[in-house]
Amino acid sequence: MIELLRDALGLLLVIVGALFFAAGTLALIRFPGVRNRLHALTKADNLGLGLIMLGSGLLLGSWTAAGVLLLAWLLGLGAASVSAHVLAENEVRQLETDTDDLDAGPASDAGTDADPGARGTTGRQS
């Protein structure tokens, strides 16, 4: 009876974890912007992976297997956070570069703003 409950709970955790993975994938497709997608994807995938590993540990019923699954989950957490940080940092740099390109256009030329005659006026107030 205990084994049946353990197996049922393990299966339930694996299914719920898979649903979190599906939700993360849907968020990756539907959310606008890189940072929104990264946030939703890393949160859903980390929780989904944790639930799947916990359920798998219950299904396997071995402390050794549970330790290996815990280590795999911790490595997955580290890899997801590092990769999300690198992608977000790259997005911020790209946005800063795009903004700098807009500021460097001909409208920001100091000579145009300093010379009132360049605008087609004489510089005198009537």
N, CA, C and O atoms as a MOPAC input file, in Angstrom:
PM7 MOZYME 1SCF
protein

 N      0.81700 1    -1.19400 1     0.00000 1
 C      0.00000 1     0.00000 1     0.00000 1
 C      0.86400 1     1.26300 1     0.00000 1
 O      0.57000 1     2.21700 1    -0.72000 1
 N      1.93200 1     1.26900 1     0.80700 1
 C      2.83800 1     2.41400 1     0.85500 1
 C      3.53700 1     2.58500 1    -0.48600 1
 O      3.72500 1     3.70800 1    -0.95300 1
 N      3.92000 1     1.48000 1    -1.10400 1
 C      4.59700 1     1.55700 1    -2.40500 1
 C      3.67100 1     2.12100 1    -3.46900 1
 O      4.10900 1     2.86600 1    -4.34500 1
 N      2.39300 1     1.76900 1    -3.39700 1
 C      1.42100 1     2.29000 1    -4.35200 1
 C      1.26900 1     3.80400 1    -4.18900 1
 O      1.22100 1     4.53100 1    -5.18100 1
 N      1.19400 1     4.27800 1    -2.95500 1
 C      1.09700 1     5.72000 1    -2.70800 1
 C      2.36100 1     6.45000 1    -3.15800 1
 O      2.29000 1     7.53400 1    -3.73600 1
 N      3.51600 1     5.84500 1    -2.88500 1
 C      4.78100 1     6.45100 1    -3.29900 1
 C      4.85200 1     6.55100 1    -4.82100 1
 O      5.26000 1     7.58000 1    -5.35900 1
 N      4.45500 1     5.48300 1    -5.51300 1
 C      4.47100 1     5.50500 1    -6.97400 1
 C      3.46600 1     6.50800 1    -7.53800 1
 O      3.75500 1     7.19400 1    -8.51800 1
 N      2.28400 1     6.59300 1    -6.91900 1
 C      1.27200 1     7.54600 1    -7.38500 1
 C      1.75400 1     8.98200 1    -7.18600 1
 O      1.58600 1     9.82400 1    -8.06800 1
 N      2.35300 1     9.25800 1    -6.03100 1
 C      2.87800 1    10.60000 1    -5.77500 1
 C      4.03000 1    10.92600 1    -6.72400 1
 O      4.12100 1    12.04400 1    -7.22900 1
 N      4.90200 1     9.96100 1    -6.96400 1
 C      6.00600 1    10.16600 1    -7.90500 1
 C      5.50800 1    10.45700 1    -9.30800 1
 O      6.02500 1    11.34700 1    -9.98400 1
 N      4.50400 1     9.70700 1    -9.74600 1
 C      3.94100 1     9.93000 1   -11.07500 1
 C      3.26200 1    11.29400 1   -11.16200 1
 O      3.38500 1    11.99400 1   -12.16700 1
 N      2.54600 1    11.66400 1   -10.10400 1
 C      1.89000 1    12.97300 1   -10.07500 1
 C      2.91500 1    14.10400 1   -10.15600 1
 O      2.70600 1    15.08100 1   -10.87500 1
 N      4.01100 1    13.97600 1    -9.42600 1
 C      5.05300 1    15.00500 1    -9.46400 1
 C      5.69800 1    15.10700 1   -10.84600 1
 O      5.99400 1    16.20700 1   -11.31200 1
 N      5.91300 1    13.97900 1   -11.49400 1
 C      6.49100 1    14.00200 1   -12.84300 1
 C      5.53000 1    14.67500 1   -13.82000 1
 O      5.95900 1    15.45700 1   -14.66800 1
 N      4.24500 1    14.38100 1   -13.71100 1
 C      3.25900 1    14.98800 1   -14.61700 1
 C      3.15800 1    16.49700 1   -14.38200 1
 O      3.12700 1    17.27200 1   -15.33700 1
 N      3.10800 1    16.91100 1   -13.11700 1
 C      3.04000 1    18.35000 1   -12.81100 1
 C      4.31000 1    19.05700 1   -13.28900 1
 O      4.24100 1    20.17100 1   -13.80700 1
 N      5.46200 1    18.41700 1   -13.11900 1
 C      6.71100 1    18.99000 1   -13.62000 1
 C      6.70100 1    19.15100 1   -15.12900 1
 O      7.18200 1    20.15300 1   -15.65700 1
 N      6.15100 1    18.15900 1   -15.82300 1
 C      6.05000 1    18.26100 1   -17.28200 1
 C      5.10900 1    19.39200 1   -17.68400 1
 O      5.33600 1    20.05800 1   -18.69500 1
 N      4.05700 1    19.61300 1   -16.90400 1
 C      3.15300 1    20.73100 1   -17.19000 1
 C      3.85400 1    22.07700 1   -16.99900 1
 O      3.60600 1    23.02100 1   -17.74900 1
 N      4.72500 1    22.16300 1   -15.99900 1
 C      5.50300 1    23.39200 1   -15.82000 1
 C      6.45000 1    23.61200 1   -17.00200 1
 O      6.63500 1    24.74600 1   -17.44500 1
 N      7.04900 1    22.53600 1   -17.51300 1
 C      7.88500 1    22.66500 1   -18.70800 1
 C      7.05600 1    23.16400 1   -19.89000 1
 O      7.50600 1    24.02200 1   -20.65000 1
 N      5.84000 1    22.62400 1   -20.04500 1
 C      4.96700 1    23.05900 1   -21.13700 1
 C      4.58800 1    24.53200 1   -20.97800 1
 O      4.54000 1    25.27000 1   -21.96200 1
 N      4.31900 1    24.95900 1   -19.74300 1
 C      3.98600 1    26.36900 1   -19.50300 1
 C      5.17200 1    27.27300 1   -19.82500 1
 O      4.99100 1    28.35700 1   -20.37800 1
 N      6.37200 1    26.84000 1   -19.48700 1
 C      7.56400 1    27.62100 1   -19.82100 1
 C      7.77400 1    27.73300 1   -21.31900 1
 O      8.17700 1    28.78100 1   -21.82400 1
 N      7.50000 1    26.64800 1   -22.02500 1
 C      7.62600 1    26.67400 1   -23.48100 1
 C      6.59100 1    27.60400 1   -24.09800 1
 O      6.90000 1    28.35300 1   -25.02500 1
 N      5.36700 1    27.56000 1   -23.59000 1
 C      4.32300 1    28.46100 1   -24.07700 1
 C      4.69200 1    29.91900 1   -23.80700 1
 O      4.46100 1    30.78700 1   -24.64900 1
 N      5.25900 1    30.18400 1   -22.64200 1
 C      5.69400 1    31.54900 1   -22.32000 1
 C      6.80500 1    32.00400 1   -23.25300 1
 O      6.85300 1    33.17200 1   -23.63900 1
 N      7.69200 1    31.09500 1   -23.61600 1
 C      8.77200 1    31.43300 1   -24.54400 1
 C      8.21100 1    31.85800 1   -25.89300 1
 O      8.75600 1    32.74900 1   -26.54500 1
 N      7.13900 1    31.23100 1   -26.30600 1
 C      6.53900 1    31.54100 1   -27.60400 1
 C      5.67900 1    32.80200 1   -27.53700 1
 O      5.70100 1    33.60900 1   -28.46600 1
 N      4.92600 1    32.98300 1   -26.45700 1
 C      3.90500 1    34.01500 1   -26.41300 1
 C      4.32700 1    35.35700 1   -25.81100 1
 O      3.78200 1    36.39100 1   -26.19700 1
 N      5.27300 1    35.37000 1   -24.88500 1
 C      5.60200 1    36.61600 1   -24.19600 1
 C      6.41900 1    37.54400 1   -25.08400 1
 O      7.25200 1    37.08600 1   -25.86700 1
 N      6.18000 1    38.86600 1   -24.96300 1
 C      6.98500 1    39.82300 1   -25.71900 1
 C      8.28100 1    40.14200 1   -24.97900 1
 O      8.30300 1    40.17800 1   -23.74900 1
 N      9.33100 1    40.36600 1   -25.70400 1
 C     10.58500 1    40.81000 1   -25.10700 1
 C     11.42000 1    39.68500 1   -24.53800 1
 O     10.90500 1    38.69300 1   -24.02100 1
 N     12.71200 1    39.86800 1   -24.64600 1
 C     13.65400 1    38.84200 1   -24.21200 1
 C     13.59600 1    38.64700 1   -22.70500 1
 O     13.59400 1    37.51100 1   -22.23000 1
 N     13.55000 1    39.73400 1   -21.95000 1
 C     13.59100 1    39.60300 1   -20.48800 1
 C     12.33800 1    38.93300 1   -19.93700 1
 O     12.43400 1    38.14100 1   -18.99900 1
 N     11.16900 1    39.22600 1   -20.49200 1
 C      9.94600 1    38.54600 1   -20.06000 1
 C     10.02000 1    37.05800 1   -20.35700 1
 O      9.63900 1    36.23000 1   -19.52900 1
 N     10.50500 1    36.73000 1   -21.52600 1
 C     10.62100 1    35.31900 1   -21.90200 1
 C     11.61400 1    34.58500 1   -21.01700 1
 O     11.34900 1    33.46800 1   -20.57200 1
 N     12.75600 1    35.21000 1   -20.76100 1
 C     13.76400 1    34.57200 1   -19.90600 1
 C     13.24200 1    34.34300 1   -18.49800 1
 O     13.45900 1    33.27900 1   -17.91800 1
 N     12.56000 1    35.32800 1   -17.95000 1
 C     12.04800 1    35.20100 1   -16.59100 1
 C     11.05800 1    34.04400 1   -16.49500 1
 O     11.17200 1    33.19100 1   -15.61400 1
 N     10.09400 1    34.02100 1   -17.39800 1
 C      9.08300 1    32.96800 1   -17.35200 1
 C      9.69500 1    31.59700 1   -17.61500 1
 O      9.34600 1    30.61400 1   -16.96200 1
 N     10.59500 1    31.54400 1   -18.56400 1
 C     11.18000 1    30.25900 1   -18.92800 1
 C     12.04900 1    29.69600 1   -17.81500 1
 O     11.94500 1    28.51100 1   -17.49800 1
 N     12.89400 1    30.50600 1   -17.22100 1
 C     13.77800 1    29.97200 1   -16.18000 1
 C     12.99700 1    29.58600 1   -14.92700 1
 O     13.31500 1    28.57800 1   -14.29600 1
 N     11.99400 1    30.35800 1   -14.55800 1
 C     11.20700 1    30.00400 1   -13.36900 1
 C     10.44300 1    28.71100 1   -13.59900 1
 O     10.48600 1    27.80900 1   -12.76300 1
 N      9.75100 1    28.61100 1   -14.71300 1
 C      8.94400 1    27.41700 1   -14.97900 1
 C      9.81700 1    26.18200 1   -15.16600 1
 O      9.49100 1    25.10900 1   -14.65900 1
 N     10.91200 1    26.32500 1   -15.88100 1
 C     11.76800 1    25.16500 1   -16.12400 1
 C     12.47900 1    24.69300 1   -14.86500 1
 O     12.63300 1    23.48800 1   -14.66300 1
 N     12.91400 1    25.61000 1   -14.01900 1
 C     13.57600 1    25.19900 1   -12.77900 1
 C     12.61400 1    24.46200 1   -11.85400 1
 O     12.97200 1    23.44100 1   -11.26600 1
 N     11.40900 1    24.97100 1   -11.72700 1
 C     10.42300 1    24.29000 1   -10.89200 1
 C     10.00800 1    22.96600 1   -11.52400 1
 O      9.88000 1    21.95700 1   -10.82900 1
 N      9.79900 1    22.96600 1   -12.83500 1
 C      9.43600 1    21.72600 1   -13.51900 1
 C     10.50500 1    20.66100 1   -13.38500 1
 O     10.19600 1    19.49600 1   -13.13500 1
 N     11.76000 1    21.05100 1   -13.54900 1
 C     12.85700 1    20.09500 1   -13.40900 1
 C     12.93900 1    19.56700 1   -11.98300 1
 O     13.17100 1    18.37600 1   -11.77600 1
 N     12.75100 1    20.43900 1   -11.00100 1
 C     12.77300 1    20.00000 1    -9.60700 1
 C     11.67000 1    19.00000 1    -9.30200 1
 O     11.90400 1    18.00100 1    -8.62200 1
 N     10.46500 1    19.26600 1    -9.80300 1
 C      9.35800 1    18.33700 1    -9.57400 1
 C      9.58800 1    17.00300 1   -10.27300 1
 O      9.28700 1    15.94800 1    -9.71500 1
 N     10.11700 1    17.04500 1   -11.48100 1
 C     10.40400 1    15.80100 1   -12.19900 1
 C     11.48200 1    15.00000 1   -11.48100 1
 O     11.37300 1    13.77900 1   -11.36700 1
 N     12.50900 1    15.66700 1   -11.00100 1
 C     13.57000 1    14.96100 1   -10.27900 1
 C     13.05500 1    14.38100 1    -8.96300 1
 O     13.41200 1    13.26200 1    -8.59400 1
 N     12.22200 1    15.13500 1    -8.26000 1
 C     11.65100 1    14.62800 1    -7.01400 1
 C     10.75000 1    13.42300 1    -7.27900 1
 O     10.81600 1    12.41800 1    -6.57000 1
 N      9.91200 1    13.53500 1    -8.30300 1
 C      9.05100 1    12.40700 1    -8.66200 1
 C      9.84200 1    11.19800 1    -9.11500 1
 O      9.50000 1    10.06500 1    -8.77500 1
 N     10.89500 1    11.43000 1    -9.87700 1
 C     11.74000 1    10.31700 1   -10.32700 1
 C     12.44600 1     9.66000 1    -9.15200 1
 O     12.59900 1     8.43900 1    -9.11800 1
 N     12.87300 1    10.46400 1    -8.19300 1
 C     13.50000 1     9.90700 1    -6.99500 1
 C     12.54300 1     9.02400 1    -6.21400 1
 O     12.92900 1     7.97100 1    -5.70700 1
 N     11.28400 1     9.46100 1    -6.12000 1
 C     10.28800 1     8.62900 1    -5.44000 1
 C     10.01400 1     7.34200 1    -6.21400 1
 O      9.86800 1     6.27500 1    -5.61800 1
 N      9.94400 1     7.44100 1    -7.53000 1
 C      9.67900 1     6.25300 1    -8.34300 1
 C     10.83000 1     5.25800 1    -8.28600 1
 O     10.60100 1     4.04800 1    -8.27800 1
 N     12.05700 1     5.74900 1    -8.24600 1
 C     13.21000 1     4.85200 1    -8.20000 1
 C     13.38800 1     4.23300 1    -6.81600 1
 O     13.82900 1     3.08900 1    -6.70500 1
 N     13.05700 1     4.96300 1    -5.77700 1
 C     13.10200 1     4.42600 1    -4.43000 1
 C     14.48900 1     4.15900 1    -3.88200 1
 O     14.63200 1     3.35700 1    -2.95900 1
 N     15.50500 1     4.79500 1    -4.40900 1
 C     16.87500 1     4.58200 1    -3.96000 1
 C     17.46200 1     5.91500 1    -3.50900 1
 O     17.29400 1     6.93200 1    -4.18200 1
 N     18.15300 1     5.90600 1    -2.36400 1
 C     18.78800 1     7.12300 1    -1.87900 1
 C     19.93600 1     7.54800 1    -2.78300 1
 O     20.18600 1     8.74100 1    -2.95400 1
 N     20.62800 1     6.58700 1    -3.35600 1
 C     21.72700 1     6.90800 1    -4.27000 1
 C     21.19800 1     7.61500 1    -5.51400 1
 O     21.74600 1     8.62600 1    -5.95200 1
 N     20.12200 1     7.06400 1    -6.07600 1
 C     19.51900 1     7.68600 1    -7.25700 1
 C     18.97100 1     9.07100 1    -6.91600 1
 O     19.07500 1     9.99800 1    -7.71900 1
 N     18.38900 1     9.20900 1    -5.72700 1
 C     17.86500 1    10.51300 1    -5.31400 1
 C     18.98700 1    11.54000 1    -5.17800 1
 O     18.80700 1    12.70800 1    -5.52000 1
 N     20.14300 1    11.10400 1    -4.68000 1
 C     21.28700 1    12.01200 1    -4.57500 1
 C     21.79900 1    12.45000 1    -5.93500 1
 O     22.14300 1    13.61600 1    -6.12800 1
 N     21.85000 1    11.51700 1    -6.88000 1
 C     22.28700 1    11.85600 1    -8.23800 1
 C     21.28500 1    12.80500 1    -8.89000 1
 O     21.68000 1    13.75400 1    -9.56600 1
 N     19.99300 1    12.55500 1    -8.69100 1
 C     18.96800 1    13.43800 1    -9.25000 1
 C     19.02600 1    14.83300 1    -8.62100 1
 O     18.82600 1    15.83500 1    -9.30800 1
 N     19.29700 1    14.89300 1    -7.32500 1
 C     19.45300 1    16.19200 1    -6.66200 1
 C     20.64300 1    16.95700 1    -7.23000 1
 O     20.55900 1    18.16200 1    -7.46500 1
 N     21.74000 1    16.26100 1    -7.44700 1
 C     22.91800 1    16.89700 1    -8.04000 1
 C     22.61900 1    17.39300 1    -9.45800 1
 O     23.03300 1    18.48900 1    -9.83600 1
 N     21.90200 1    16.58600 1   -10.23500 1
 C     21.53800 1    16.99900 1   -11.59600 1
 C     20.63400 1    18.22700 1   -11.56800 1
 O     20.77600 1    19.12300 1   -12.40000 1
 N     19.70400 1    18.27200 1   -10.60900 1
 C     18.81700 1    19.42800 1   -10.49700 1
 C     19.59600 1    20.68500 1   -10.12000 1
 O     19.35300 1    21.75700 1   -10.67400 1
 N     20.52900 1    20.55600 1    -9.18100 1
 C     21.34200 1    21.71100 1    -8.78100 1
 C     22.21300 1    22.21100 1    -9.93200 1
 O     22.37900 1    23.41800 1   -10.10700 1
 N     22.76500 1    21.29600 1   -10.70800 1
 C     23.54500 1    21.70900 1   -11.88300 1
 C     22.65100 1    22.39600 1   -12.91400 1
 O     23.06500 1    23.36600 1   -13.54800 1
 N     21.43300 1    21.89600 1   -13.08000 1
 C     20.48100 1    22.53800 1   -13.98600 1
 C     20.10700 1    23.93300 1   -13.53000 1
 O     19.98000 1    24.84300 1   -14.34900 1
 N     19.92800 1    24.11100 1   -12.21400 1
 C     19.63500 1    25.44700 1   -11.67300 1
 C     20.77300 1    26.41900 1   -11.96100 1
 O     20.54800 1    27.55800 1   -12.37200 1
 N     21.99100 1    25.95300 1   -11.74000 1
 C     23.15100 1    26.81000 1   -11.99800 1
 C     23.29000 1    27.16600 1   -13.46500 1
 O     23.55400 1    28.31800 1   -13.80900 1
 N     23.11400 1    26.18000 1   -14.32700 1
 C     23.24300 1    26.43500 1   -15.76500 1
 C     22.15800 1    27.38200 1   -16.26000 1
 O     22.43400 1    28.26000 1   -17.07800 1
 N     20.93600 1    27.22000 1   -15.78100 1
 C     19.84000 1    28.08700 1   -16.21600 1
 C     20.05000 1    29.52400 1   -15.75400 1
 O     19.79900 1    30.46400 1   -16.50800 1
 N     20.50600 1    29.69400 1   -14.52400 1
 C     20.69300 1    31.06500 1   -14.03500 1
 C     21.85100 1    31.76500 1   -14.73800 1
 O     21.76200 1    32.95400 1   -15.04400 1
 N     22.92400 1    31.04300 1   -14.99500 1
 C     24.06800 1    31.65300 1   -15.68500 1
 C     23.70000 1    31.99900 1   -17.12600 1
 O     24.01700 1    33.09000 1   -17.60200 1
 N     23.03900 1    31.08400 1   -17.81900 1
 C     22.68900 1    31.36100 1   -19.21500 1
 C     21.66600 1    32.49000 1   -19.31300 1
 O     21.74900 1    33.31200 1   -20.22600 1
 N     20.70600 1    32.54700 1   -18.39700 1
 C     19.73400 1    33.64200 1   -18.41100 1
 C     20.41400 1    34.97800 1   -18.13600 1
 O     20.06300 1    35.99100 1   -18.74100 1
 N     21.38000 1    34.98500 1   -17.23100 1
 C     22.10900 1    36.21900 1   -16.93200 1
 C     22.90000 1    36.69000 1   -18.15200 1
 O     22.90600 1    37.88000 1   -18.46700 1
 N     23.55800 1    35.77200 1   -18.83000 1
 C     24.35300 1    36.13900 1   -20.00800 1
 C     23.44900 1    36.67900 1   -21.11000 1
 O     23.78100 1    37.68200 1   -21.74200 1
 N     22.31500 1    36.03100 1   -21.34700 1
 C     21.40100 1    36.49900 1   -22.38700 1
 C     20.79900 1    37.86000 1   -22.03700 1
 O     20.67700 1    38.72300 1   -22.90600 1
 N     20.42400 1    38.05900 1   -20.77900 1
 C     19.85700 1    39.34700 1   -20.36900 1
 C     20.89500 1    40.45700 1   -20.45500 1
 O     20.57900 1    41.57000 1   -20.87700 1
 N     22.12600 1    40.16600 1   -20.06100 1
 C     23.19300 1    41.16400 1   -20.15100 1
 C     23.45700 1    41.54500 1   -21.60900 1
 O     23.68600 1    42.71500 1   -21.91600 1
 N     23.42400 1    40.57100 1   -22.49200 1
 C     23.60500 1    40.84000 1   -23.91300 1
 C     22.46100 1    41.70200 1   -24.44900 1
 O     22.69100 1    42.58900 1   -25.27100 1
 N     21.24400 1    41.45200 1   -23.99700 1
 C     20.09800 1    42.24600 1   -24.42600 1
 C     20.23300 1    43.69000 1   -23.94800 1
 O     19.92100 1    44.61900 1   -24.69400 1
 N     20.69000 1    43.88700 1   -22.72200 1
 C     20.87700 1    45.24500 1   -22.19900 1
 C     21.94700 1    45.97000 1   -23.00000 1
 O     21.78000 1    47.14100 1   -23.34200 1
 N     23.03300 1    45.29400 1   -23.29900 1
 C     24.08800 1    45.92000 1   -24.12000 1
 C     23.56400 1    46.28600 1   -25.50000 1
 O     23.89200 1    47.34700 1   -26.03200 1
 N     22.75300 1    45.41200 1   -26.07900 1
 C     22.19400 1    45.67800 1   -27.40400 1
 C     21.27400 1    46.89500 1   -27.35200 1
 O     21.30600 1    47.73200 1   -28.25400 1
 N     20.45900 1    47.00000 1   -26.31100 1
 C     19.57700 1    48.15900 1   -26.17300 1
 C     20.37700 1    49.44300 1   -25.99000 1
 O     20.01600 1    50.48000 1   -26.54600 1
 N     21.45800 1    49.38400 1   -25.21700 1
 C     22.30700 1    50.56200 1   -25.03600 1
 C     22.97200 1    50.95800 1   -26.34500 1
 O     23.09300 1    52.14900 1   -26.63400 1
 N     23.40000 1    50.00000 1   -27.13200 1
 C     24.01900 1    50.28300 1   -28.42300 1
 C     23.01200 1    50.91400 1   -29.37000 1
 O     23.33900 1    51.86500 1   -30.08100 1
 N     21.77800 1    50.38900 1   -29.38600 1
 C     20.74600 1    50.96000 1   -30.24600 1
 C     20.42000 1    52.38900 1   -29.83100 1
 O     20.21600 1    53.24100 1   -30.69600 1
 N     20.36800 1    52.67100 1   -28.54100 1
 C     20.09100 1    54.01900 1   -28.05600 1
 C     21.23700 1    54.96200 1   -28.39700 1
 O     20.99900 1    56.11000 1   -28.77000 1
 N     22.46900 1    54.49700 1   -28.27500 1
 C     23.62100 1    55.32900 1   -28.63000 1
 C     23.61700 1    55.65700 1   -30.11500 1
 O     23.99500 1    56.76300 1   -30.50000 1
 N     23.19600 1    54.71800 1   -30.95400 1
 C     23.12200 1    54.97900 1   -32.38700 1
 C     22.08700 1    56.05000 1   -32.69000 1
 O     22.29200 1    56.86900 1   -33.58700 1
 N     20.98400 1    56.05900 1   -31.96100 1
 C     19.97400 1    57.08900 1   -32.17000 1
 C     20.49100 1    58.45800 1   -31.74200 1
 O     20.20300 1    59.45900 1   -32.39700 1
 N     21.24900 1    58.51300 1   -30.65400 1
 C     21.78600 1    59.78300 1   -30.16500 1
 C     22.87700 1    60.33500 1   -31.07200 1
 O     23.11500 1    61.54300 1   -31.07400 1
 N     23.53600 1    59.49500 1   -31.83000 1
 C     24.65900 1    59.92900 1   -32.65100 1
 C     24.22200 1    60.39700 1   -34.03400 1
 O     25.06900 1    60.61600 1   -34.90100 1
 N     22.93400 1    60.55400 1   -34.25600 1
 C     22.43200 1    60.97500 1   -35.55500 1
 C     22.74200 1    62.42800 1   -35.84700 1
 O     23.31700 1    63.11200 1   -35.00100 1
 N     22.37200 1    62.92500 1   -37.03900 1
 C     22.68300 1    64.29300 1   -37.43800 1
 C     21.97100 1    65.34200 1   -36.58500 1
 O     22.42400 1    66.48600 1   -36.53800 1
 N     20.88500 1    65.00000 1   -35.91800 1
 C     20.17100 1    65.98000 1   -35.09700 1
 C     20.96800 1    66.37200 1   -33.86600 1
 O     20.72900 1    67.43600 1   -33.29600 1
 N     21.90700 1    65.53900 1   -33.44200 1
 C     22.68100 1    65.87000 1   -32.24700 1
 C     23.98600 1    66.57500 1   -32.58700 1
 O     24.84400 1    66.72400 1   -31.71700 1
 N     24.15500 1    67.01200 1   -33.82500 1
 C     25.36600 1    67.71500 1   -34.22800 1
 C     25.41000 1    69.06800 1   -33.52600 1
 O     24.45800 1    69.84300 1   -33.61800 1
 N     26.49800 1    69.35700 1   -32.83100 1
 C     26.60800 1    70.58600 1   -32.03300 1
 C     26.63800 1    71.82600 1   -32.91100 1
 O     26.15000 1    72.87400 1   -32.48800 1
 N     27.18800 1    71.75000 1   -34.11200 1
 C     27.27500 1    72.90800 1   -34.98800 1
 C     25.91600 1    73.38600 1   -35.45000 1
 O     25.71500 1    74.59000 1   -35.61300 1
 N     24.98900 1    72.49400 1   -35.66400 1
 C     23.65500 1    72.86000 1   -36.12100 1
 C     22.90300 1    73.61300 1   -35.03800 1
 O     22.24000 1    74.61000 1   -35.32400 1
 N     22.99600 1    73.15100 1   -33.80200 1
 C     22.27800 1    73.79500 1   -32.70900 1
 C     22.91600 1    75.12500 1   -32.32000 1
 O     22.21100 1    76.02300 1   -31.86000 1
 N     24.21900 1    75.27500 1   -32.48800 1
 C     24.91000 1    76.48800 1   -32.05100 1
 C     24.74300 1    77.63100 1   -33.03700 1
 O     24.85900 1    78.79300 1   -32.64500 1
 N     24.47400 1    77.34200 1   -34.29700 1
 C     24.39400 1    78.37000 1   -35.32300 1
 C     22.93000 1    78.61500 1   -35.67300 1
 O     22.32700 1    77.78700 1   -36.35600 1
 N     22.33300 1    79.73500 1   -35.22400 1
 C     20.93200 1    79.98300 1   -35.55200 1
 C     20.71600 1    80.21500 1   -37.03700 1
 O     19.61400 1    79.97200 1   -37.53000 1
 N     21.70900 1    80.66900 1   -37.76100 1
 C     21.56600 1    80.88600 1   -39.19200 1
 C     21.40700 1    79.59200 1   -39.96700 1
 O     20.89900 1    79.59900 1   -41.08800 1
 N     21.82600 1    78.50500 1   -39.39700 1
 C     21.71600 1    77.22000 1   -40.07100 1
 C     20.27500 1    76.75600 1   -40.15500 1
 O     19.96000 1    75.86800 1   -40.94700 1
 N     19.40300 1    77.33400 1   -39.36100 1
 C     17.99800 1    76.94300 1   -39.38500 1
 C     17.20200 1    77.78600 1   -40.38000 1
 O     15.98300 1    77.63900 1   -40.47400 1
 N     17.85000 1    78.63300 1   -41.09400 1
 C     17.14700 1    79.44900 1   -42.06600 1
 C     16.64000 1    80.76700 1   -41.48900 1
 O     15.81200 1    81.42700 1   -42.11700 1
 N     17.10800 1    81.16200 1   -40.32600 1
 C     16.69900 1    82.43100 1   -39.72100 1
 C     17.92000 1    83.32500 1   -39.59900 1
 O     19.05500 1    82.86600 1   -39.73100 1
 N     17.68500 1    84.57600 1   -39.35200 1
 C     18.79200 1    85.51600 1   -39.19800 1
 C     19.28900 1    85.57200 1   -37.77400 1
 O     20.33200 1    86.17100 1   -37.50900 1
 N     18.57600 1    84.97000 1   -36.85900 1
 C     18.98600 1    84.99000 1   -35.46700 1
 C     18.45900 1    86.19000 1   -34.71900 1
 O     18.72700 1    86.33400 1   -33.52600 1
 N     17.71000 1    87.06600 1   -35.39200 1
 C     17.15300 1    88.24600 1   -34.74100 1
 C     15.70200 1    87.99500 1   -34.38300 1
 O     14.95700 1    87.34400 1   -35.11500 1
 N     15.33100 1    88.52700 1   -33.24800 1
 C     13.93800 1    88.43500 1   -32.82100 1
 C     13.18400 1    89.63000 1   -33.37400 1
 O     13.69400 1    90.74700 1   -33.28800 1
 N     12.00200 1    89.45300 1   -33.93300 1
 C     11.19800 1    90.56700 1   -34.45800 1
 C     10.25300 1    91.09100 1   -33.42900 1
 O      9.50200 1    92.02800 1   -33.70200 1

